[in-house]
């Protein structure tokens, strides 16, 4: 069998075996979430009583039924949110709808309810579009590609050179472009979700203006290419392009 056929057969077999299903990934995420929040509670940083926490939970509870309507994953989500008392400006969602929202994001940027909903919708969209699942499978597949291609190339150009080429191909060819596209999709899905939930989508571009100012301005071209996230300017432009449709959702809810 030729080296090309060996590579193809090995990749096909390993890729099919590597792809995890939604139910198992959601279960794994739920287990990790319990541990993560348990550690946060032990440190006394889970916030259930501040005005910021109450606002975030109110917005989450208002948006959750609309998020359920957008769930096309085939798995019912048990949505859960914890607010973390921290100066860090962050929020995240695990597969299956396990979420965290940091008070620093709201307090440092002085977010309005509509702007909180922008972030909430974005993170909910990551879970709804199963970006976590795809990232797990893509990461596994990328590693498989790297290992098999490294073995094949080593016979022709040497192990050091082949390792460099495969590393660059995996980095620029798969991992980073995927992450940017996932972020853009989450922006779009989140924008429509917030609008359907009764939050003004015109707040979304304003949020990224705040983010840009907080980060000291947009990144340069090289930084933008190397980043796993779109630039703030690119996000604003994309959101403005989608705004007429989002406004229709907002008005006709």
C-alpha distance (Angstrom), angle and dihedral (degrees) to the residues before:
residue distance angle dihedral
X1 . . .
X2 3.82 . .
X3 3.82 121.2 .
X4 3.83 88.6 -114.6
X5 3.81 92.1 56.1
X6 3.82 92.0 45.0
X7 3.80 90.1 52.9
X8 3.81 92.5 48.4
X9 3.81 95.3 47.8
X10 3.81 92.3 45.4
X11 3.79 93.1 48.9
X12 3.79 93.5 47.5
X13 3.79 93.3 49.2
X14 3.78 96.2 45.2
X15 3.78 93.9 44.1
X16 3.81 93.0 53.3
X17 3.79 90.7 48.1
X18 3.82 93.2 45.6
X19 3.81 99.7 53.7
X20 3.77 108.2 100.8
X21 3.80 121.5 -151.4
X22 3.79 124.6 -119.4
X23 3.79 97.0 -110.7
X24 3.81 95.2 54.1
X25 3.81 93.9 44.9
X26 3.82 91.2 48.2
X27 3.80 89.2 50.8
X28 3.80 92.4 49.1
X29 3.80 90.3 48.0
X30 3.80 91.7 50.3
X31 3.80 90.5 52.4
X32 3.80 91.9 49.4
X33 3.79 90.2 46.7
X34 3.81 92.2 55.0
X35 3.80 89.7 52.7
X36 3.80 93.8 45.4
X37 3.80 94.7 49.0
X38 3.78 90.6 42.4
X39 3.79 89.4 57.7
X40 3.81 90.6 47.0
X41 3.81 90.8 51.4
X42 3.80 90.3 49.5
X43 3.79 88.5 55.2
X44 3.80 91.1 47.8
X45 3.80 94.8 -121.0
X46 3.81 100.6 119.7
X47 3.81 105.0 107.5
X48 3.79 119.1 -152.5
X49 3.78 101.4 149.9
X50 3.81 112.6 44.9
X51 3.78 120.6 101.0
X52 3.81 88.6 -114.4
X53 3.80 92.2 54.2
X54 3.80 92.0 47.9
X55 3.82 91.3 51.1
X56 3.80 92.5 49.0
X57 3.81 92.9 48.3
X58 3.81 91.7 47.5
X59 3.81 91.2 53.7
X60 3.81 91.8 44.7
X61 3.82 91.9 51.6
X62 3.80 91.5 48.0
X63 3.80 93.1 50.5
X64 3.80 98.5 41.2
X65 3.86 97.4 81.6
X66 3.81 90.1 51.5
X67 3.80 90.5 48.2
X68 3.81 89.1 53.4
X69 3.81 89.3 54.5
X70 3.82 88.9 55.0
X71 3.81 93.2 50.4
X72 3.81 107.7 116.7
X73 3.81 96.0 157.0
X74 3.81 96.3 102.5
X75 3.81 89.9 -121.3
X76 3.81 124.7 95.4
X77 3.80 111.2 -125.7
X78 3.78 123.3 -133.3
X79 3.78 94.8 -151.4
X80 3.79 115.5 -151.4
X81 3.80 131.4 172.9
X82 3.78 132.0 -170.1
X83 3.79 124.2 -175.4
X84 3.80 113.7 -139.7
X85 3.79 120.4 -150.8
X86 3.79 102.5 -132.3
X87 3.80 141.4 123.8
X88 3.79 88.3 -128.4
X89 3.81 114.6 111.2
X90 3.76 99.6 -133.9
X91 3.79 147.0 119.7
X92 3.79 131.1 176.2
X93 3.78 144.8 178.3
X94 3.79 128.6 -150.4
X95 3.82 124.7 -152.6
X96 3.78 111.6 -74.1
X97 3.80 94.9 31.9
X98 3.81 104.8 -70.7
X99 3.81 106.5 150.5
X100 3.79 144.6 179.4
X101 3.80 129.9 -166.1
X102 3.81 122.2 -167.6
X103 3.80 120.7 -139.9
X104 3.81 90.8 -139.1
X105 3.79 90.7 68.1
X106 3.80 91.8 57.2
X107 3.79 99.0 36.1
X108 3.82 99.9 41.7
X109 3.81 94.4 46.8
X110 3.81 94.5 34.5
X111 3.78 90.5 -130.9
X112 3.79 121.6 -158.5
X113 3.80 119.7 -137.2
X114 3.82 89.4 -100.1
X115 3.80 90.5 52.8
X116 3.81 91.7 48.5
X117 3.81 86.8 51.6
X118 3.81 89.0 52.8
X119 3.80 90.7 58.3
X120 3.81 92.1 40.3
X121 3.78 92.0 52.0
X122 3.79 91.7 47.6
X123 3.81 92.7 52.6
X124 3.80 93.3 43.1
X125 3.80 87.9 51.9
X126 3.81 91.0 56.1
X127 3.81 88.4 58.4
X128 3.82 95.0 41.4
X129 3.80 93.1 50.8
X130 3.82 90.0 45.3
X131 3.78 94.2 -125.9
X132 3.79 90.0 156.6
X133 3.80 91.2 56.2
X134 3.79 92.6 45.9
X135 3.79 91.3 48.1
X136 3.81 91.0 52.3
X137 3.79 91.7 49.9
X138 3.80 93.8 41.7
X139 3.77 91.7 49.2
X140 3.79 90.9 50.6
X141 3.79 91.5 46.9
X142 3.80 91.8 47.5
X143 3.80 90.4 53.4
X144 3.79 90.6 48.7
X145 3.80 91.2 50.1
X146 3.78 90.6 48.8
X147 3.81 94.0 49.8
X148 3.79 96.5 46.5
X149 3.80 95.3 40.8
X150 3.79 90.3 47.6
X151 3.79 90.3 55.3
X152 3.79 92.0 47.7
X153 3.79 96.1 45.4
X154 3.78 92.9 45.3
X155 3.77 90.1 68.4
X156 3.79 90.1 57.3
X157 3.83 111.3 30.4
X158 3.79 105.9 13.7
X159 3.82 131.8 -94.7
X160 3.82 99.2 -88.6
X161 3.80 96.0 51.5
X162 3.79 93.1 42.1
X163 3.80 91.3 50.6
X164 3.81 91.2 52.9
X165 3.79 93.6 48.5
X166 3.79 94.3 46.8
X167 3.81 91.5 46.6
X168 3.80 91.9 52.8
X169 3.80 92.2 44.9
X170 3.80 92.6 50.9
X171 3.81 92.1 45.6
X172 3.79 101.1 46.3
X173 3.80 99.2 23.2
X174 3.80 101.0 49.0
X175 3.78 120.6 0.7
X176 3.80 105.0 48.0
X177 3.81 101.3 36.8
X178 3.80 88.2 49.2
X179 3.79 91.9 52.5
X180 3.80 92.5 50.2
X181 3.81 91.9 49.4
X182 3.80 90.6 48.8
X183 3.80 90.8 52.4
X184 3.80 91.5 49.3
X185 3.80 91.7 48.9
X186 3.81 90.7 49.3
X187 3.82 89.6 51.4
X188 3.80 91.1 52.8
X189 3.80 98.4 42.9
X190 3.80 90.7 42.5
X191 3.80 91.9 51.1
X192 3.81 92.4 55.7
X193 3.81 91.8 42.2
X194 3.80 93.6 54.7
X195 3.81 90.5 46.9
X196 3.80 92.8 51.2
X197 3.82 88.5 48.5
X198 3.80 91.5 57.5
X199 3.80 101.2 -99.2
X200 3.79 120.0 129.2
X201 3.83 108.1 -106.3
X202 3.81 90.7 -156.5
X203 3.81 85.7 79.5
X204 3.81 91.5 68.4
X205 3.83 98.5 76.5
X206 3.82 89.3 43.5
X207 3.78 89.7 55.8
X208 3.80 91.7 57.2
X209 3.80 89.3 47.8
X210 3.80 87.2 57.5
X211 3.79 90.6 46.2
X212 3.79 90.8 50.8
X213 3.79 92.1 52.1
X214 3.80 91.4 46.1
X215 3.81 91.1 52.4
X216 3.80 93.3 46.5
X217 3.79 97.8 -106.7
X218 3.79 137.7 -49.0
X219 3.77 122.3 -41.7
X220 3.77 125.1 -106.3
X221 3.80 123.3 -101.5
X222 3.82 95.5 -95.5
X223 3.81 92.5 46.6
X224 3.80 89.5 49.0
X225 3.81 91.8 53.4
X226 3.79 91.7 48.3
X227 3.78 94.2 45.5
X228 3.79 124.1 97.4
X229 3.81 88.8 -145.8
X230 3.80 129.8 62.8
X231 3.79 115.7 -110.6
X232 3.79 117.5 -95.0
X233 3.82 90.0 -112.9
X234 3.82 91.7 52.4
X235 3.79 90.7 49.5
X236 3.80 92.0 50.9
X237 3.79 92.0 49.4
X238 3.80 92.8 49.7
X239 3.80 92.8 47.1
X240 3.81 92.0 49.5
X241 3.80 89.5 51.8
X242 3.81 89.7 54.7
X243 3.80 94.7 42.0
X244 3.84 99.3 97.0
X245 3.81 91.1 57.9
X246 3.81 91.8 43.9
X247 3.81 91.2 50.8
X248 3.81 89.2 53.5
X249 3.80 90.2 54.5
X250 3.81 89.6 47.8
X251 3.80 94.5 50.1
X252 3.82 96.7 42.3
X253 3.82 99.3 44.4
